[in-house]
Amino acid sequence: MTPAQRIAAEFATSRVALAGFALLALVLLAAALAPWISPQDPYDLARLDLLDSRLPPGARSAAGTVYWLGTDDQGRDMLSAILYGLRTSVAVGFASTALGLTIGVSLGLAAAWLGGWLDALLMRLADLQLSFPSILIALVLLAVLGQGLDKIIVALVAVQWAYYARTARAAALVERRKEYIDAAVALALSNARIIFRHLLPNCLPPLLVLATVQVAAAITLEATLSFLGLGLPITQPSLGLLISNGFNYLLSGHYWISVFPGIALVLAVVSINLVADRLQDVLDPHERR
């Protein structure tokens, strides 16, 4: 049995993990197919009608369209807006995690292998960043960079890289004391080959778990920043913007404008965390039962 088959077999023994994986697959599928399965393009101004503003769930418009999750204050179909917002939030979460993982792991492995002043400098920078709340760093960066999809990805990468660097360095320090590393050094292999061909594969288990958790954290942080008006501009869909848009209407009884996007955000984050918890049980020998 290959390692991938073993991991899949152990993962499948947990019903909670399977439910989380199924929910995550549904979320990713809905996000990927949003332009094709949405009843309307909620950001096409020509398709919006203010007469359909704040219709309750299940209401029918004058044109005969049924809005299963209601509409917002601009007459947008909430189901379509949530699918588009989920698409953006998931894309931001995975893109920022992939970039942060690449940068952080590269720096962490280099610090562990080369040591010296480079190790001290990188770890002090990581310590300095980790001493501040993530949202505070992101707020400062977005205040300087401005709004935009690329800007918020840069801010999230700047927040995340230190976690990966710390984890990669700790795992690499354990691995570099093992005999297969001594054999690679005795064969006079290059530093790059030792780091990426031998160290990296054996440091992946904790990094994969951390990356899965950080996807959920990035989605949550992006929603928070967009809710505060510092993330994505109003012309781009986002679950945080949708929640913010309906917040002022909660007391007037139009709960669906804010509650349904919030439910979608919770489902996305919970599904990712359920998968991450099971991955930790499978990949970490100390967690196995």
Secondary structure, 3 states (H helix, E strand, C coil): CCHHHHHHHHHCCCHHHHHHHHHHHHHHHHHHCHHHHCCCCCCCHHHCCHHHCCCCCCEECCCCCEECCCECCCCCEHHHHHHHHHHHHHHHHHHHHHHHHHHHHHHHHHHHHHCHHHHHHHHHHHHHHHCCCHHHHHHHHHHHHCCCHHHHHHHHHHHHHHHHHHHHHHHHHHHCCCHHHHHHHHCCCCHHHHHHHHHHHHHHHHHHHHHHHHHHHHHHHHHHHHHCCCCCCCCCCCHHHHHHHHHCCCCCCCCHHHHHHHHHHHHHHHHHHHHHHHHHHHHCHHHCC
